[in-house]
């Protein structure tokens, strides 16, 4: 590898435009699959720049389609790019890119919801979770390294890093980010490599929810779940008109960096349950939703105890609860679950269903009695 200053920069050779690729391979967007393509390479370059410095990085692109973002990633001097695309029609166009970037691009025909990226990159890329990110290291050491390697002519070995980038249909990106947040919490899946950063697109409203601060109108379940595990930034908005065909909505590009230390140190499913219950009555005061964590017979008493021990004002609305409120609520709820081993399995919806079917049975019995009379 070349020393700093002599780093060879890879550029793709001249290629047909994305519009020409779409024509050449007859890649009309399938509306049912919510396919909306980015043809403007200045925009795809901007998405890739927002992912950070990708020099020598291993990148996983989800849903490359006709390959606009793929080209920008390849031009960012990455070590390897792996793309996973579900629709076979795009494979020949991607193959053309692979031929233009020998040894850099691997194409997988598959589904990102089931693809196991943790097996796809070399195991030696794994870095301790506590490691500072490549950008952190780079910022603090670059000057020193450049100086030393210039003086000694030593080769500068950049630490490899792993990034995920993608513009997926909204129906896929939201379930996928929830799955990946759980993977972050368990440090598995794409996060077996360490604190893999993600740059992904969402419907603008979802991007706003992901990044909403305490007290804001968009504050939701997604805000808390994302922000307790990651630094989340809505880096820019792409107007719907930039896509072909134009979607109904604008698109937000969101950058996620997993936190070294999550802000709530409890199992993902427990945090999810507390947050989900809290936000189910989003306009009501928080004690209403939190109460649903407990069976009816003990609801008033246990909710009071939870809020008292967590030191949370019961009259706050769900959107007014900060991450530290949620941390206290999760910690106290965990303690209550440890005291009562049946508590975590309690689901008020099942109780509701049960009581509805009991009422139905009572009514049926009444009907039978009426008939008998
Ligand atoms: N990234 C391209 C761009 O920005 O122009 C295409 C974007 S289009 C919104 C989404 C792409 O993701 C399509 O190519 C679609 O076939 C692909 N896709 C959708 N669901 C997928 C899945 N579950 N796994 C892999 N690819 C998927």
Boltz pocket constraint, residues with backbone or C-beta under 6 A from the ligand:
constraints:
  - pocket:
      binder: B
      contacts: [[A, 33], [A, 34], [A, 35], [A, 36], [A, 37], [A, 38], [A, 39], [A, 62], [A, 63], [A, 64], [A, 65], [A, 66], [A, 67], [A, 68], [A, 69], [A, 84], [A, 85], [A, 86], [A, 87], [A, 90], [A, 110], [A, 111], [A, 112], [A, 113], [A, 166], [A, 167], [A, 168], [A, 169], [A, 172]]
      max_distance: 6.0
